[in-house]
């Protein structure tokens, strides 16, 4: 997902991976995820350097800091976020009703104004 973001925002995103949800509560999940992301990033950088190095002289490798944030409330973070969105005044104006969902099906959620996509 980070690789699909604009290139100038990627370093910041790699430095701020925040865990949330119950499935992130497995033992050492944060450490293992950080290790996997770092390995993936280093591999992409090495690949880019080898491709660019052949065509354009020397390219220096710049380290990308990967930070995975784990916190005591990560199990409940999804619920906290959902309750904040649900308690906003705009939510009920933009939310999809059960009748709309039944009429259009799950595809109606792909174009939800709640998430800024019309």
HUZI-V386706 format. One record per backbone hydrogen bond with DSSP energy under -1.0 kcal/mol. NH is the residue of the N-H (numbers start at 1). CO is the residue of the C=O. E is the energy in kcal/mol with one decimal. If there is no record, write none. Layout:
# HUZI-V386706
((NH CO E) (NH CO E))
This chain:
# HUZI-V386706
((4 1 -1.0) (5 2 -1.7) (9 6 -1.9) (13 9 -1.7) (14 10 -2.8) (15 11 -1.5) (16 13 -1.3) (17 67 -2.4) (19 69 -2.5) (21 74 -3.6) (24 21 -1.4) (25 22 -1.8) (29 26 -1.9) (32 28 -2.5) (33 29 -2.7) (34 30 -2.3) (35 31 -2.1) (36 32 -2.3) (37 33 -2.7) (38 34 -2.6) (39 35 -2.2) (40 36 -2.3) (41 37 -2.8) (42 38 -2.7) (43 39 -2.0) (44 40 -2.1) (45 41 -2.4) (46 42 -2.5) (47 43 -2.2) (48 44 -2.4) (49 45 -2.5) (50 46 -2.3) (51 47 -2.1) (52 48 -2.7) (53 49 -3.0) (54 50 -1.1) (56 52 -3.2) (67 14 -2.3) (69 17 -3.8) (74 71 -1.6) (76 73 -1.2) (80 76 -2.4) (81 77 -2.6) (82 78 -2.4) (83 79 -2.4) (84 80 -1.9) (85 81 -2.3) (86 82 -2.7) (87 83 -1.4) (88 85 -1.2) (94 90 -1.6) (95 91 -2.0) (101 97 -2.4) (102 98 -2.8) (103 99 -1.9) (104 100 -2.8) (105 101 -2.8) (108 105 -1.7) (109 106 -1.7) (110 107 -1.2) (116 113 -1.1) (117 112 -1.8))
